[in-house]
Amino acid sequence: MADIAFKAAYASVVEDPEEGFLFIGFAQGEHEDETYVLFRQSLGGGPIWFELGDEAFGAEDALSSVRLTAKGLEIALRPAMSAKFGFATSVQVGLGKCEDKVETLAALETMLGEVWQA
C-alpha cells in the first residue's frame, strides 16, 4: 500500500518554451488545495523534478521507479529523499476516469526513460 494515494481527475502535458521546461501532471481536481503530482524536466533533457502537492514537497532525482499498474500510477521515491516528501516513499495515483491520461502517460514514459518500469 502506498504512503500517499489519490484519484486523479485531470492529466496534462505542457511544454513551456519561454521557461524551457516540459511539465507533466496529474491532479485530483481544479482547486489549489487538491492533491497533485508534477514532473518537470528541461526541454533539453536532464534531471527530473518531482513535486507532490506543493513546491516545498519537491526535489530533483527523487524518483526510484514509476510504473503503470491496474490500480494506476505507482511512484516509488528514493528512500534518501523521503524527508523532502513528508517521509513518504511511495505515491499511488488512481487513473480510472482521469481526463487525457493516455496522452499524458505516453509523454511521461518518454520523459522518465529508464525510471519507467513496464
DSSP file (Angstrom, degrees, kcal/mol; ACC not computed):
  #  RESIDUE AA STRUCTURE BP1 BP2  ACC     N-H-->O    O-->H-N    N-H-->O    O-->H-N    TCO  KAPPA ALPHA  PHI   PSI    X-CA   Y-CA   Z-CA
    1    1 A M              0   0    0      0, 0.0     2,-0.1     0, 0.0     4,-0.0   0.000 360.0 360.0 360.0 138.0    0.0    0.0    0.0
    2    2 A A        -     0   0    0      1,-0.1    89,-0.1    86,-0.0     3,-0.1  -0.381 360.0-131.3 -74.3 150.0    1.3    3.5   -0.9
    3    3 A D  S    S+     0   0    0     87,-0.4     2,-0.4     1,-0.2    88,-0.2   0.860  99.3  25.5 -65.9 -36.4    2.1    6.1    1.7
    4    4 A I  E    S+a   91   0A   0     86,-1.5    88,-2.7     2,-0.0     2,-0.4  -0.998  74.5 174.0-131.4 132.6    0.0    8.6   -0.3
    5    5 A A  E     +a   92   0A   0     -2,-0.4     2,-0.3    86,-0.2    88,-0.2  -0.999   5.6 154.9-140.6 141.2   -2.8    7.8   -2.6
    6    6 A F  E     -a   93   0A   0     86,-2.0    88,-3.2    -2,-0.4     2,-0.5  -0.977  38.9-113.5-155.4 163.2   -5.4    9.8   -4.6
    7    7 A K  E     -a   94   0A   0     -2,-0.3     2,-0.3    86,-0.2    88,-0.2  -0.899  30.1-139.2-103.3 125.9   -7.5    9.6   -7.7
    8    8 A A        -     0   0    0     86,-3.0    20,-0.3    -2,-0.5    89,-0.3  -0.659  21.0-179.1 -85.6 136.6   -6.6   11.9  -10.5
    9    9 A A  S    S+     0   0    0     18,-2.7    90,-2.5    -2,-0.3     2,-0.4   0.652  72.6  35.7 -99.2 -25.1   -9.4   13.6  -12.4
   10   10 A Y  E     -Ef  27  99B   0     17,-2.1    17,-2.8    88,-0.2     2,-0.3  -0.970  57.3-175.8-135.0 145.2   -7.1   15.5  -14.8
   11   11 A A  E     +E   26   0B   0     88,-1.0     2,-0.3    -2,-0.4    15,-0.2  -0.979  14.1 178.1-133.7 148.8   -3.8   14.9  -16.5
   12   12 A S  E     -E   25   0B   0     13,-2.3    13,-2.3    -2,-0.3     2,-0.4  -1.000  25.1-154.4-154.2 155.0   -1.8   17.3  -18.6
   13   13 A V  E     +E   24   0B   0     -2,-0.3     2,-0.4    11,-0.2    11,-0.2  -0.997  21.3 179.7-126.7 123.3    1.3   17.8  -20.7
   14   14 A V  E     -E   23   0B   0      9,-3.0     9,-3.3    -2,-0.4     2,-0.6  -0.982  14.1-162.1-131.2 122.6    2.6   21.4  -21.1
   15   15 A E  E     -E   22   0B   0     -2,-0.4     7,-0.2     7,-0.2    -2,-0.0  -0.914   8.5-168.8-101.1 120.5    5.7   22.4  -23.0
   16   16 A D  E  >> -E   21   0B   0      5,-3.1     4,-2.2    -2,-0.6     5,-1.6  -0.847  10.4-179.8-114.3  95.1    6.7   25.9  -22.0
   17   17 A P  T  45S+     0   0    0      0, 0.0    -1,-0.2     0, 0.0     5,-0.1   0.812  81.6  59.3 -64.8 -29.7    9.4   27.2  -24.4
   18   18 A E  T  45S+     0   0    0      1,-0.2    -2,-0.0     3,-0.1     0, 0.0   0.932 117.4  30.8 -64.1 -45.1    9.7   30.5  -22.5
   19   19 A E  T  45S-     0   0    0     -3,-0.2    -1,-0.2     2,-0.2     3,-0.1   0.685 107.9-127.6 -85.2 -19.5   10.6   28.8  -19.3
   20   20 A G  T  <5 +     0   0    0     -4,-2.2    23,-2.4     1,-0.3    24,-0.4   0.773  65.4 118.3  80.7  27.4   12.4   26.0  -21.1
   21   21 A F  E   < -EG  16  42B   0     -5,-1.6    -5,-3.1    21,-0.3     2,-0.5  -0.904  57.5-141.4-128.9 154.4   10.5   23.1  -19.4
   22   22 A L  E     -EG  15  41B   0     19,-3.0    19,-2.0    -2,-0.3     2,-0.4  -0.970  24.7-162.5-107.1 127.0    8.2   20.3  -20.0
   23   23 A F  E     -EG  14  40B   0     -9,-3.3    -9,-3.0    -2,-0.5     2,-0.4  -0.940  10.6-178.6-113.5 130.7    5.6   19.8  -17.3
   24   24 A I  E     +EG  13  39B   0     15,-2.7    15,-3.1    -2,-0.4     2,-0.3  -0.996  16.5 170.2-128.2 126.4    3.6   16.6  -16.8
   25   25 A G  E     -EG  12  38B   0    -13,-2.3   -13,-2.3    -2,-0.4     2,-0.4  -0.950  30.0-158.9-141.7 157.8    1.0   16.5  -14.1
   26   26 A F  E     -EG  11  37B   0     11,-2.1    11,-2.3    -2,-0.3     2,-0.4  -0.998  23.6-170.8-132.0 126.6   -1.9   14.5  -12.6
   27   27 A A  E     -EG  10  36B   0    -17,-2.8   -18,-2.7    -2,-0.4   -17,-2.1  -0.937  30.7-143.1-128.4 144.5   -4.4   16.4  -10.4
   28   28 A Q  S    S-     0   0    0      7,-3.0     2,-0.3    -2,-0.4     8,-0.1   0.835  83.5 -33.3 -67.5 -34.8   -7.2   15.4   -8.1
   29   29 A G        -     0   0    0      6,-0.4    -1,-0.1     2,-0.2   -19,-0.1  -0.870  69.2 -81.3-165.2-163.9   -9.2   18.4   -9.1
   30   30 A E  S    S+     0   0    0     -2,-0.3     2,-0.2    -3,-0.1    -2,-0.0   0.559  89.3  96.0 -96.4 -10.5   -9.0   22.0  -10.2
   31   31 A H  S >  S-     0   0    0      1,-0.1     3,-1.7     4,-0.1    -2,-0.2  -0.535  78.0-123.5 -87.2 150.0   -8.7   23.7   -6.7
   32   32 A E  T 3  S+     0   0    0      1,-0.3    -1,-0.1    -2,-0.2    -3,-0.0   0.771 108.5  57.6 -60.7 -28.9   -5.3   24.7   -5.3
   33   33 A D  T 3  S+     0   0    0      2,-0.1     2,-0.3     0, 0.0    -1,-0.3   0.413  86.0 100.1 -87.4   3.8   -5.9   22.6   -2.1
   34   34 A E  S <  S-     0   0    0     -3,-1.7    -5,-0.1     1,-0.1    19,-0.0  -0.656  82.2 -98.3 -92.4 148.5   -6.4   19.3   -4.0
   35   35 A T        +     0   0    0     -2,-0.3    -7,-3.0    -8,-0.1    -6,-0.4  -0.251  48.8 162.9 -65.9 145.8   -3.6   16.8   -4.3
   36   36 A Y  E     -G   27   0B   0     -9,-0.2    17,-1.4    -8,-0.1     2,-0.4  -0.976  28.7-142.3-152.3 162.2   -1.4   16.6   -7.4
   37   37 A V  E     -GH  26  52B   0    -11,-2.3   -11,-2.1    -2,-0.3     2,-0.4  -0.984  19.3-166.9-125.2 144.8    1.9   15.2   -8.7
   38   38 A L  E     -GH  25  51B   0     13,-2.2    13,-2.4    -2,-0.4     2,-0.4  -0.997  10.1-164.9-135.7 133.8    4.1   17.1  -11.1
   39   39 A F  E     -GH  24  50B   0    -15,-3.1   -15,-2.7    -2,-0.4     2,-0.4  -0.968  15.2-176.6-114.4 132.6    7.1   16.0  -13.2
   40   40 A R  E     +GH  23  49B   0      9,-2.4     9,-3.1    -2,-0.4     2,-0.3  -0.995   7.3 167.8-135.2 137.2    9.3   18.7  -14.7
   41   41 A Q  E     -GH  22  48B   0    -19,-2.0   -19,-3.0    -2,-0.4     7,-0.1  -0.996  40.5-100.7-145.6 146.2   12.3   18.5  -17.0
   42   42 A S  E >   -G   21   0B   0      5,-0.5     3,-2.4     3,-0.4   -21,-0.3  -0.353  34.7-120.4 -59.4 143.8   14.3   20.9  -19.1
   43   43 A L  T 3  S+     0   0    0    -23,-2.4    -1,-0.1     1,-0.3   -22,-0.1   0.737 116.0  56.9 -60.4 -21.6   13.3   20.7  -22.7
   44   44 A G  T 3  S-     0   0    0    -24,-0.4    -1,-0.3     1,-0.4     2,-0.2   0.376 118.1-111.9 -89.0   4.0   16.9   19.8  -23.4
   45   45 A G    <   +     0   0    0     -3,-2.4    -3,-0.4     2,-0.1    -1,-0.4  -0.539  62.1 122.7  96.6-167.4   16.7   16.8  -21.0
   46   46 A G        -     0   0    0     -2,-0.2    -1,-0.1    -5,-0.1     0, 0.0  -0.633  63.1  -0.4 106.9-165.8   18.5   16.4  -17.7
   47   47 A P        -     0   0    0      0, 0.0    -5,-0.5     0, 0.0     2,-0.5  -0.166  65.6-127.1 -63.4 153.0   17.3   15.7  -14.2
   48   48 A I  E     -H   41   0B   0     -7,-0.1    13,-1.6    15,-0.1    14,-0.5  -0.881  12.5-146.4-104.8 128.5   13.6   15.3  -13.4
   49   49 A W  E     -HI  40  60B   0     -9,-3.1    -9,-2.4    -2,-0.5     2,-0.4  -0.790  14.2-163.2 -88.9 132.1   11.9   17.4  -10.7
   50   50 A F  E     -HI  39  59B   0      9,-2.5     9,-2.0    -2,-0.4     2,-0.4  -0.975   6.5-173.0-119.2 134.0    9.1   15.6   -8.9
   51   51 A E  E     -HI  38  58B   0    -13,-2.4   -13,-2.2    -2,-0.4     2,-0.6  -0.979  12.4-159.4-130.8 138.6    6.6   17.6   -6.8
   52   52 A L  E    S-H   37   0B   0      5,-2.6   -15,-0.2     2,-0.6     5,-0.1  -0.834  71.9 -43.9-122.7  91.9    3.9   16.3   -4.5
   53   53 A G  S    S+     0   0    0    -17,-1.4     2,-0.3    -2,-0.6   -16,-0.1   0.206 127.0  30.6  80.6 -16.6    1.1   18.8   -3.8
   54   54 A D  S >  S-     0   0    0      3,-0.3     3,-1.7   -18,-0.1    -2,-0.6  -0.943  79.6-114.6-169.1 147.6    3.3   21.8   -3.2
   55   55 A E  G >  S+     0   0    0     -2,-0.3     3,-0.5     1,-0.3    -1,-0.1   0.802 114.6  65.2 -60.2 -28.1    6.7   23.1   -4.4
   56   56 A A  G 3  S+     0   0    0      1,-0.3     2,-0.6    -3,-0.1    -1,-0.3   0.768  98.3  56.1 -64.7 -24.6    8.0   22.6   -0.8
   57   57 A F  G <  S+     0   0    0     -3,-1.7    -5,-2.6    28,-0.1     2,-0.3  -0.529  94.5  96.0-105.4  63.1    7.5   18.9   -1.3
   58   58 A G  E <   +I   51   0B   0     -2,-0.6     2,-0.3    -3,-0.5    -7,-0.2  -0.989  39.6 164.5-150.2 156.2    9.6   18.5   -4.3
   59   59 A A  E >   -I   50   0B   0     -9,-2.0    -9,-2.5    -2,-0.3     3,-0.6  -0.980  35.4-104.7-165.3 157.1   13.1   17.6   -5.4
   60   60 A E  E 3  S+I   49   0B   0     -2,-0.3   -11,-0.2   -11,-0.2    -2,-0.0  -0.611 101.9  14.0 -83.3 150.7   15.3   16.6   -8.4
   61   61 A D  T 3  S+     0   0    0    -13,-1.6    -1,-0.2    -2,-0.2   -12,-0.1   0.812  84.3 130.5  55.6  35.5   16.3   12.9   -8.8
   62   62 A A    <   +     0   0    0     -3,-0.6    16,-3.1   -14,-0.5     2,-0.4   0.619  40.4  99.0 -89.6 -14.7   13.8   11.8   -6.2
   63   63 A L  E     +B   77   0A   0    -15,-0.2    14,-0.2    14,-0.2     3,-0.1  -0.594  37.8 173.6 -85.6 129.6   12.3    9.0   -8.3
   64   64 A S  E    S-     0   0A   0     12,-3.3     2,-0.3     1,-0.4    13,-0.2   0.842  73.3 -23.8 -90.6 -49.1   13.3    5.4   -7.8
   65   65 A S  E     -B   76   0A   0     11,-1.6    11,-3.2     2,-0.0    -1,-0.4  -0.984  50.1-158.3-159.7 157.0   10.7    4.0  -10.3
   66   66 A V  E     +Bc  75 116A   0     49,-2.0    51,-3.2    -2,-0.3     2,-0.3  -0.994  21.6 168.8-138.3 131.5    7.4    4.8  -11.8
   67   67 A R  E     -Bc  74 117A   0      7,-2.2     7,-3.2    -2,-0.4     2,-0.5  -0.990  32.0-125.1-145.3 155.0    5.1    2.1  -13.3
   68   68 A L  E     +B   73   0A   0     49,-0.6     2,-0.2    -2,-0.3     5,-0.2  -0.865  37.2 166.6 -99.7 126.5    1.6    1.7  -14.6
   69   69 A T  E >   -B   72   0A   0      3,-3.1     3,-0.8    -2,-0.5    -2,-0.0  -0.694  55.2 -88.8-126.7-179.6   -0.5   -1.0  -12.9
   70   70 A A  T 3  S+     0   0    0      1,-0.2     3,-0.1    -2,-0.2    -2,-0.0   0.770 128.5  52.7 -62.3 -25.4   -4.2   -2.0  -12.9
   71   71 A K  T 3  S-     0   0    0      1,-0.3     2,-0.4    23,-0.1    24,-0.3   0.655 120.1-104.3 -84.6 -17.1   -4.5    0.4   -9.8
   72   72 A G  E <   -B   69   0A   0     -3,-0.8    -3,-3.1    22,-0.2     2,-0.5  -0.968  69.2  -5.8 132.4-149.4   -2.9    3.3  -11.6
   73   73 A L  E     -BD  68  93A   0     20,-2.7    20,-2.8    -2,-0.4     2,-0.6  -0.755  56.6-161.4 -90.0 123.0    0.4    5.1  -11.5
   74   74 A E  E     -BD  67  92A   0     -7,-3.2    -7,-2.2    -2,-0.5     2,-0.5  -0.931   6.7-169.2-108.8 119.9    2.8    3.7   -8.8
   75   75 A I  E     -BD  66  91A   0     16,-3.2    16,-2.5    -2,-0.6     2,-0.5  -0.938   4.3-163.8-114.1 119.7    5.6    6.1   -7.9
   76   76 A A  E     -BD  65  90A   0    -11,-3.2   -12,-3.3    -2,-0.5   -11,-1.6  -0.907  10.7-153.0-103.5 126.1    8.5    4.9   -5.7
   77   77 A L  E     -B   63   0A   0     12,-2.9   -14,-0.2    -2,-0.5     5,-0.1  -0.698  28.6 -98.6 -96.6 149.3   10.6    7.6   -4.2
   78   78 A R    >   -     0   0    0    -16,-3.1     3,-2.3    -2,-0.3     4,-0.4  -0.492  30.4-131.3 -64.7 129.7   14.3    7.1   -3.3
   79   79 A P  G >  S+     0   0    0      0, 0.0     3,-1.4     0, 0.0     4,-0.3   0.832 106.0  61.4 -53.5 -35.3   14.4    6.4    0.5
   80   80 A A  G 3  S+     0   0    0      1,-0.3     3,-0.2     2,-0.1    -2,-0.1   0.701 105.9  48.2 -65.1 -18.0   17.2    9.0    0.9
   81   81 A M  G X  S+     0   0    0     -3,-2.3     3,-1.6   -19,-0.2     4,-0.5   0.412  78.7 103.8 -99.9  -0.2   14.7   11.7   -0.4
   82   82 A S  G X >S+     0   0    0     -3,-1.4     5,-2.7    -4,-0.4     3,-1.5   0.795  70.9  63.8 -59.2 -31.3   11.8   10.8    1.8
   83   83 A A  G > 5S+     0   0    0     -4,-0.3     3,-1.1     1,-0.3    -1,-0.3   0.839  96.5  58.9 -61.6 -31.6   12.2   13.7    4.2
   84   84 A K  G < 5S+     0   0    0     -3,-1.6    -1,-0.3     1,-0.3    -2,-0.2   0.670 109.4  45.6 -68.8 -15.7   11.5   16.1    1.3
   85   85 A F  G X 5S-     0   0    0     -3,-1.5     3,-1.3    -4,-0.5    -1,-0.3  -0.130 129.3 -87.6-121.6  35.4    8.1   14.4    0.9
   86   86 A G  T < 5S-     0   0    0     -3,-1.1    -3,-0.2     1,-0.3    -2,-0.1   0.816  84.4 -61.2  64.3  29.6    6.9   14.2    4.5
   87   87 A F  T 3 <S+     0   0    0     -5,-2.7     2,-0.3     1,-0.3    -1,-0.3   0.641  98.8 144.1  67.4  19.3    8.8   10.9    4.9
   88   88 A A    <   -     0   0    0     -3,-1.3    -1,-0.3    -6,-0.6    -3,-0.2  -0.634  28.5-178.7 -80.4 145.6    6.6    9.2    2.2
   89   89 A T        +     0   0    0     -2,-0.3   -12,-2.9     1,-0.2     2,-0.3   0.398  65.6  39.7-121.6  -4.4    8.4    6.7    0.0
   90   90 A S  E     - D   0  76A   0    -14,-0.2   -86,-1.5    -8,-0.1   -87,-0.4  -0.999  55.4-170.6-149.7 146.2    5.5    5.8   -2.3
   91   91 A V  E     -aD   4  75A   0    -16,-2.5   -16,-3.2    -2,-0.3     2,-0.5  -0.999   6.9-160.6-135.0 134.6    2.6    7.5   -4.1
   92   92 A Q  E     -aD   5  74A   0    -88,-2.7   -86,-2.0    -2,-0.4     2,-0.6  -0.977   3.2-165.5-118.1 129.1   -0.3    5.9   -6.0
   93   93 A V  E     -aD   6  73A   0    -20,-2.8   -20,-2.7    -2,-0.5     2,-0.2  -0.941  14.3-144.0-114.8 109.2   -2.3    7.9   -8.5
   94   94 A G  E     -a    7   0A   0    -88,-3.2   -86,-3.0    -2,-0.6   -22,-0.2  -0.535  16.6-176.3 -70.8 135.8   -5.6    6.3   -9.5
   95   95 A L    >   +     0   0    0    -24,-0.3     3,-1.2    -2,-0.2    -1,-0.1   0.211  36.6 125.8-120.6  14.5   -6.3    7.0  -13.1
   96   96 A G  T 3  S+     0   0    0      1,-0.3    -1,-0.1   -25,-0.2   -87,-0.1   0.872  92.1   7.4 -43.0 -63.5   -9.8    5.4  -13.6
   97   97 A K  T 3  S+     0   0    0    -89,-0.3    -1,-0.3    -3,-0.1     2,-0.3   0.005  91.4 146.9-112.7  27.0  -11.7    8.4  -15.1
   98   98 A C    X   -     0   0    0     -3,-1.2     3,-1.0   -88,-0.1   -88,-0.2  -0.473  48.3-123.4 -70.2 127.7   -8.8   10.7  -15.5
   99   99 A E  B 3  S+f   10   0B   0    -90,-2.5   -88,-1.0    -2,-0.3    -1,-0.1  -0.475  88.5   4.6 -70.1 139.8   -9.1   13.0  -18.5
  100  100 A D  T 3> S+     0   0    0     -2,-0.2     4,-1.8   -90,-0.1    -1,-0.2   0.702  83.4 140.3  63.0  24.8   -6.2   12.9  -21.1
  101  101 A K  H <>  +     0   0    0     -3,-1.0     4,-2.9     1,-0.2     5,-0.2   0.865  62.6  57.0 -68.1 -35.7   -4.5   10.1  -19.3
  102  102 A V  H  > S+     0   0    0      1,-0.2     4,-1.8     2,-0.2    -1,-0.2   0.952 112.2  39.8 -62.9 -50.5   -3.4    8.2  -22.5
  103  103 A E  H  > S+     0   0    0      1,-0.2     4,-1.9     2,-0.2    -1,-0.2   0.884 117.2  50.7 -64.5 -39.3   -1.5   11.1  -24.0
  104  104 A T  H  X S+     0   0    0     -4,-1.8     4,-2.4     1,-0.2    -2,-0.2   0.905 109.0  49.9 -68.4 -42.0   -0.1   12.1  -20.6
  105  105 A L  H  X S+     0   0    0     -4,-2.9     4,-2.5     2,-0.2    -1,-0.2   0.882 109.1  52.8 -64.3 -37.7    1.2    8.6  -19.8
  106  106 A A  H  X S+     0   0    0     -4,-1.8     4,-1.7    -5,-0.2    -1,-0.2   0.918 111.7  45.6 -63.1 -43.3    2.9    8.3  -23.2
  107  107 A A  H  X S+     0   0    0     -4,-1.9     4,-2.4     2,-0.2    -2,-0.2   0.883 112.0  52.2 -67.1 -38.4    4.7   11.6  -22.6
  108  108 A L  H  X S+     0   0    0     -4,-2.4     4,-2.8     2,-0.2     5,-0.2   0.908 106.5  52.7 -65.1 -42.1    5.6   10.6  -19.1
  109  109 A E  H  X S+     0   0    0     -4,-2.5     4,-1.4     1,-0.2     7,-0.2   0.908 111.3  47.2 -59.7 -42.1    7.1    7.3  -20.3
  110  110 A T  H  < S+     0   0    0     -4,-1.7    -2,-0.2     1,-0.2    -1,-0.2   0.921 113.5  48.0 -64.5 -45.0    9.3    9.2  -22.8
  111  111 A M  H  < S+     0   0    0     -4,-2.4    -2,-0.2     1,-0.2    -1,-0.2   0.916 112.2  48.1 -61.8 -45.1   10.4   11.7  -20.1
  112  112 A L  H >< S+     0   0    0     -4,-2.8     3,-2.1     1,-0.2    -1,-0.2   0.743  78.2 175.2 -76.5 -23.8   11.3    9.1  -17.5
  113  113 A G  G >< S+     0   0    0     -4,-1.4     3,-1.3     1,-0.3    -1,-0.2  -0.336  72.9   5.9  58.0-124.0   13.3    6.8  -19.7
  114  114 A E  G 3  S+     0   0    0      1,-0.3    -1,-0.3    -2,-0.1    -2,-0.1   0.636 123.0  69.0 -71.6 -13.3   14.8    4.0  -17.6
  115  115 A V  G <  S+     0   0    0     -3,-2.1   -49,-2.0   -50,-0.1     2,-0.4   0.796  82.4  90.0 -70.9 -27.2   12.9    5.2  -14.4
  116  116 A W  E <   -c   66   0A   0     -3,-1.3     2,-0.6    -7,-0.2   -49,-0.2  -0.571  69.3-155.1 -72.1 126.5    9.7    4.0  -16.2
  117  117 A Q  E      c   67   0A   0    -51,-3.2   -49,-0.6    -2,-0.4    -2,-0.1  -0.921 360.0 360.0-106.7 118.1    9.1    0.3  -15.4
  118  118 A A              0   0    0     -2,-0.6    -1,-0.1   -51,-0.1   -51,-0.1   0.480 360.0 360.0 -74.2 360.0    7.0   -1.5  -17.9
